[in-house]
Amino acid sequence: RRLSELDIEFVLVGGLAVGMRGHLRVTVDVDILTTKEGLSRFKDRWLGRGYVEKFSGSKGVKDTETGVNIDFLLAGEYPGDGKPGPVAFPDPASIPREEEGHSVLDLRTLVELKLASGLSAPDRLQDFADVIALIRANELELEYTERLNDYVRDKYAELWQAAQTKSEP
């Protein structure tokens, strides 16, 4: 609501987006994709008025009322280790809006970013688990690779194969 009040373009990403795209899981923060300018406008208006930086100069803030951490990801930056690569965070204005007007990352971009994140940062195994869960929840086919950046296609195919085997509870 605070972002919308300031007409800041944004989309939900991370665990909340995974949930909105079919796989509910526990998450303890809110991840938001915006622009550098959007984050600056948010901070100018709201820091000290219900939100504090997680640490000085951080892209993350904490809601002082709820205690929820909000991590901002910025258009043009890179998932995972943050080093330049073939997949970058898109401009949130380029993300298609759904009929209900939800500001949530679309499935293709979510899968692509999760794969790129896991490939560049070996400690981000949750991103691969999310992709497996999204494949199952959305009944994605192996051919879905054709929609993805070349960089992530082989990993998608590997995880798609893993998603075809379901462990007994």
Disulfide bonds with the S-S distance in Angstrom:
none
